[in-house]
Amino acid sequence: MDDLELLERLRRGDEQAFDSIFRTWYAPLVRMAESMLRRQAVAEEIVQDVMLEMWKRRERLAPDSSIRAYLFQSTRNRALNHVRHVRVEERDEAHVAPPAPVGPPTDALVVEEEIGEALRRAVAGLPPRCREVFELSRTHGLTNAEIAQTLGVSVKAVEAQMGKALRTLREELAPWLPTVRPK
């Protein structure tokens, strides 16, 4: 049975068609989501949500759409939303003031806090796609190939965005970086 016939049966509410789609695409979708999230349980939950949402919206699916494209794009979007949500939670936790130190703060601690704040501002100031590539690489540990797959772009595009991010951060953080004197 081809995808268009399977999609038409799904649109009519055929549970066997849904079962066939689920069995075919569940494992590949979980692998893709897990490569982005690094947590299998969360990846499985996201894919289950995508499948459930597809079932709920089955009647509104375009009759000539690709099941594969719909599922991978939906899973990618939900995984990225999850990454963003986790990032917001981490930011909120970072804003909770740590207990005040007993003695006066040391110079090293003050400098470390200033550098950390400068880095956060510099990353936040990157263009959106550039920042997304940088954070997927440095915060979430994805490889360039995984980032390219996640964002639906070429590895060269990821490398270009990462290069741009690193150049921009080097410029923004120049006052904090040690100066290298030529020999």
Secondary structure, 3 states (H helix, E strand, C coil): CCHHHHHHHHHCCCHHHHHHHHHHHHHHHHHHHHHHHCCHHHHHHHHHHHHHHHHHCHHHCCCCCCHHHHHHHHHHHHHHHHHHHHHHHHHHHHHCCCCCCCCCCCHHHHHHHHHHHHHHHHHHCCCHHHHHHHHHHHCCCCCHHHHHHHHCCCHHHHHHHHHHHHHHHHHHCHHHCCCCCCC
